[in-house]
């Protein structure tokens, strides 16, 4: 780094990100104040991203910010929360240059403006190894109305937003795999991996409709399994109902064995939820893919003939 002054760095790049947030106190104090709206309660979540683990080591600052902001906002979306603000811990690798930090802050400003999600405070340090970033996100829901992953009920239908499998295939593209795909499909999938699109509006619209909800960060099968396990129910999914993008369909046409990766790969940041009635979501991009039944908690996937699909991968493991 070309500066040894932490406070100069904060003043130049990060204090502007707190503008308009009264509780942030212009980042001049050691802590911020935050109160939910009347009749609401705070929702708090935190994620850490590490270079070479959660994003490719040579990613741009813009893509690092997208992964960090998108993953945390997606967690708020799964609870049905409205974003309020966040705190940020930046552990910069020793060889990080000022233009990288400036690009990081500039990209973060775009997300702050798009989601009305200001910086409230945090910390910045220099590490001896790779860069590490931790973001704690705050949101609010009407008191007692936040959506849990443990509320699925027998008789519910299972829905997902968007398309599934793009994130996992996008990682392969970013690593130089799937060269047979057209440039347009490669760009689409890589973008889906690098830049999550958190379903904030959908999440808020699910309050009072969804009995359970989770964001798909670690793979459809694994995250659906969390709903099944915490709710004490079984989820039966239909492979032919799982929504796929044209790019993912193209991958499957040339390599049917990729089905397991599509079902189990992470980084889609779509929402999976269970509900009885979704008439009020008729204009939303959601697809029914299964049902909630009695039985040993878990997830089963069936093909068009009603035969059980063998899934050889279970999902992303943070400690594997």
C-alpha positions as a printed Julia matrix, in Angstrom:
320×3 Matrix{Float64}:
   0.0     0.0     0.0
   1.15    3.54   -0.73
  -0.28    4.92    2.52
   0.34    3.95    6.13
  -2.46    6.17    7.44
  -5.63    4.17    8.14
  -7.64    7.3     8.88
  -6.65    8.97    5.62
  -7.79    5.87    3.74
 -11.13    5.86    5.57
 -11.64    9.58    4.98
 -10.79    9.39    1.27
 -12.62    6.24    0.24
 -15.12    5.08    2.86
 -16.55    8.09    4.69
 -18.42    9.12    1.5
 -20.16    5.73    1.57
 -21.74    6.65    4.91
 -23.22    9.93    3.67
 -26.9    10.24    4.48
 -26.83    7.63    7.24
 -27.27    9.61   10.51
 -26.24    6.7    12.7
 -22.89    6.4    10.91
 -21.7     9.76   12.37
 -19.52   10.3     9.26
 -17.4     7.36   10.48
 -15.79    9.67   13.07
 -16.77    7.58   16.12
 -15.9     4.02   17.08
 -19.5     2.86   16.77
 -22.75    3.66   14.99
 -26.36    3.9    16.15
 -29.17    2.03   14.42
 -32.87    1.7    15.21
 -35.5    -0.21   13.24
 -38.73    1.47   12.19
 -41.67    1.43   14.6
 -43.22   -2.02   14.73
 -40.14   -3.66   13.19
 -37.26   -5.76   14.47
 -33.64   -5.94   13.35
 -32.38   -8.72   11.11
 -28.6    -9.23   11.25
 -26.38  -11.38    9.04
 -22.66  -11.59    8.33
 -20.54  -13.11    5.58
 -16.81  -13.28    4.96
 -15.14  -13.61    1.56
 -11.51  -14.67    1.18
  -9.33  -14.31   -1.89
  -8.83  -17.66   -3.61
 -11.63  -19.26   -1.58
 -14.85  -17.36   -2.2
 -13.67  -15.52   -5.29
 -10.88  -16.08   -7.77
  -7.59  -14.58   -6.63
  -7.31  -12.39   -9.75
 -10.83  -10.95   -9.59
 -11.39   -7.23  -10.05
 -12.35   -5.04   -7.13
 -15.77   -4.6    -8.72
 -16.41   -8.35   -8.7
 -15.16   -8.75   -5.13
 -17.62   -6.09   -4.01
 -20.42   -7.78   -5.97
 -19.81  -11.08   -4.23
 -19.57   -9.45   -0.8
 -22.59   -7.19   -1.12
 -24.71   -9.62   -3.11
 -24.28  -12.54   -0.73
 -25.21  -10.5     2.34
 -28.18   -8.82    0.69
 -29.35  -12.26   -0.44
 -29.37  -13.4     3.19
 -31.57  -10.43    4.06
 -33.85  -11.25    1.14
 -34.33  -14.81    2.42
 -35.65  -13.4     5.7
 -37.99  -10.99    3.93
 -36.01   -8.03    5.23
 -35.65   -4.47    4.02
 -31.94   -3.46    3.99
 -30.91   -0.76    6.49
 -27.12   -0.62    6.34
 -23.9    -2.52    6.98
 -20.55   -2.52    8.72
 -17.43   -3.57    6.87
 -14.08   -5.09    7.85
 -11.39   -4.89    5.16
  -8.21   -6.92    5.52
  -6.1    -5.78    2.58
  -3.24   -7.88    1.27
   0.06   -6.06    1.71
   0.54   -5.67   -2.06
  -2.85   -3.98   -2.59
  -2.48   -0.69   -4.49
  -4.51    2.47   -3.91
  -6.29    2.27   -7.31
  -7.68   -1.12   -6.27
  -9.06    0.32   -3.03
 -10.49    3.3    -4.88
 -12.22    0.95   -7.38
 -13.49   -1.15   -4.46
 -15.06    1.9    -2.78
 -16.5     3.18   -6.07
 -18.17   -0.15   -6.79
 -19.5    -0.29   -3.25
 -21.03    3.14   -3.77
 -23.04    1.77   -6.71
 -24.5    -1.02   -4.55
 -25.22    1.43   -1.72
 -27.18    3.66   -4.09
 -29.02    0.8    -5.8
 -30.2    -0.81   -2.55
 -30.4     2.21   -0.18
 -27.89    0.32    1.95
 -25.35    2.71    3.54
 -22.07    1.97    5.25
 -22.36    2.45    9.04
 -18.81    1.75   10.15
 -16.15   -0.93   10.34
 -12.42   -1.44   10.3
  -9.58   -1.57    7.81
  -6.26   -3.35    8.3
  -3.34   -4.73    6.32
  -2.87   -8.52    6.27
   0.27  -10.56    5.81
  -1.32  -12.86    3.25
  -4.51  -12.74    1.16
  -7.26  -10.16    1.31
 -10.24  -10.92    3.58
 -13.48   -8.94    3.75
 -16.29   -9.33    6.28
 -19.61   -7.54    5.97
 -22.33   -7.43    8.64
 -25.7    -6.5     7.16
 -28.65   -5.04    9.03
 -32.25   -5.16    7.84
 -35.73   -4.95    9.28
 -39.0    -6.85    9.07
 -42.37   -6.28   10.73
 -42.07   -7.58   14.28
 -42.45  -11.36   14.4
 -42.9   -11.63   10.62
 -39.4   -12.57    9.43
 -39.27  -15.73    7.32
 -37.41  -18.73    8.71
 -36.01  -21.75    6.95
 -37.68  -23.93    9.6
 -41.33  -23.22    8.79
 -42.01  -25.58    5.87
 -45.25  -27.52    6.31
 -46.51  -30.78    4.81
 -48.68  -29.84    1.84
 -46.65  -26.77    0.88
 -45.39  -26.39   -2.66
 -41.69  -25.7    -3.24
 -40.71  -22.74   -5.42
 -37.49  -21.18   -6.67
 -36.8   -17.82   -8.24
 -34.86  -17.27  -11.44
 -32.8   -20.07  -12.97
 -30.67  -22.7   -11.26
 -27.12  -23.88  -11.93
 -25.81  -20.75  -13.64
 -23.49  -19.85  -10.77
 -21.76  -23.22  -10.67
 -21.3   -23.3   -14.43
 -20.19  -19.68  -14.37
 -17.36  -20.6   -12.03
 -16.24  -23.25  -14.52
 -16.27  -20.65  -17.29
 -14.29  -18.21  -15.12
 -11.72  -20.97  -14.57
 -11.36  -21.52  -18.33
 -13.61  -24.57  -18.68
 -16.58  -25.12  -21.04
 -14.72  -23.71  -24.08
 -17.32  -25.26  -26.4
 -19.95  -22.73  -25.32
 -20.62  -19.67  -27.44
 -18.98  -16.44  -26.21
 -22.42  -15.04  -25.36
 -23.29  -18.02  -23.16
 -19.85  -17.94  -21.52
 -20.28  -14.26  -20.71
 -23.78  -14.83  -19.33
 -22.72  -17.65  -17.02
 -19.55  -15.9   -15.81
 -21.61  -12.81  -15.01
 -24.13  -14.89  -13.05
 -21.26  -16.3   -10.96
 -19.46  -13.02  -10.42
 -22.36  -10.64   -9.84
 -25.17  -11.98   -7.62
 -28.57  -10.37   -8.03
 -30.13  -10.53   -4.55
 -33.91  -10.96   -4.62
 -34.68   -8.18   -2.15
 -38.08   -7.18   -3.56
 -39.22  -10.78   -3.87
 -38.1   -11.56   -0.33
 -40.13   -8.69    1.1
 -43.18   -9.73   -0.93
 -42.96  -13.25    0.56
 -43.65  -12.02    4.11
 -46.99  -13.53    5.09
 -46.94  -15.86    2.07
 -43.89  -18.12    2.44
 -43.76  -20.56    5.33
 -40.03  -21.11    4.85
 -37.32  -19.52    2.74
 -33.59  -19.81    2.1
 -31.2   -18.31   -0.41
 -29.37  -20.7    -2.72
 -25.73  -19.97   -2.0
 -24.39  -23.51   -1.48
 -26.46  -25.43   -4.04
 -30.12  -26.33   -4.57
 -29.9   -29.78   -2.97
 -27.89  -28.71    0.07
 -29.91  -25.57    0.78
 -33.22  -27.36    0.23
 -31.87  -29.92    2.68
 -31.44  -27.21    5.32
 -35.14  -26.35    4.96
 -36.08  -30.02    5.2
 -33.88  -30.7     8.23
 -34.85  -27.64   10.26
 -38.55  -28.06    9.4
 -38.64  -31.82   10.03
 -40.13  -32.57    6.6
 -39.16  -34.1     3.26
 -38.89  -32.14    0.02
 -39.68  -33.97   -3.23
 -38.4   -32.07   -6.26
 -39.02  -32.66   -9.97
 -35.93  -32.35  -12.16
 -37.9   -31.37  -15.27
 -39.52  -28.47  -13.38
 -36.2   -26.91  -12.28
 -35.87  -23.67  -14.32
 -32.73  -23.5   -16.44
 -31.26  -20.7   -18.53
 -30.6   -21.23  -22.23
 -26.88  -21.24  -21.49
 -27.24  -23.99  -18.89
 -29.48  -25.99  -21.25
 -26.74  -25.75  -23.87
 -24.21  -27.19  -21.4
 -26.58  -30.07  -20.59
 -27.17  -30.88  -24.25
 -23.46  -31.51  -24.8
 -22.77  -32.99  -21.35
 -25.76  -34.6   -19.56
 -23.49  -35.56  -16.65
 -23.47  -31.89  -15.61
 -26.94  -32.35  -14.11
 -25.44  -33.16  -10.72
 -23.35  -29.97  -10.75
 -26.41  -27.93  -11.7
 -28.44  -29.35   -8.82
 -25.63  -29.09   -6.29
 -23.48  -26.16   -7.37
 -23.6   -22.91   -5.41
 -23.53  -19.17   -6.12
 -26.99  -18.82   -7.68
 -28.29  -16.55   -4.88
 -31.87  -17.27   -5.88
 -34.58  -17.9    -3.29
 -36.13  -21.27   -2.5
 -39.34  -21.07   -0.51
 -42.35  -23.14    0.45
 -45.92  -21.84    0.4
 -49.55  -22.86   -0.08
 -50.72  -19.99   -2.27
 -48.68  -17.63   -4.44
 -51.42  -15.89   -6.42
 -50.11  -12.51   -5.3
 -46.74  -13.34   -6.88
 -48.12  -13.89  -10.38
 -45.79  -11.28  -11.84
 -42.7   -12.63  -10.11
 -40.09  -14.85  -11.66
 -40.82  -17.97   -9.59
 -41.31  -21.61  -10.56
 -42.92  -24.48   -8.67
 -40.44  -27.37   -8.55
 -41.82  -29.75   -5.91
 -43.82  -30.4    -2.79
 -43.32  -30.83    0.95
 -44.29  -34.28    2.27
 -44.09  -36.29    5.45
 -41.11  -38.56    5.92
 -37.53  -38.65    7.07
 -36.16  -35.12    6.65
 -34.21  -34.76    3.42
 -34.47  -34.03   -0.3
 -35.31  -36.34   -3.19
 -35.27  -35.47   -6.89
 -37.37  -37.39   -9.43
 -37.19  -37.5   -13.23
 -40.12  -37.33  -15.67
 -40.77  -41.07  -15.26
 -41.0   -40.7   -11.5
 -37.67  -42.45  -10.93
 -35.28  -41.21   -8.26
 -32.41  -39.13   -9.65
 -29.02  -40.01   -8.21
 -27.17  -36.81   -7.25
 -23.46  -37.52   -6.75
 -22.65  -34.1    -5.25
 -24.33  -32.59   -2.21
 -23.25  -28.94   -2.37
 -20.53  -26.54   -1.35
 -18.7   -27.34    1.89
 -16.96  -24.35    3.5
 -14.43  -26.62    5.23
 -13.71  -29.17    2.49
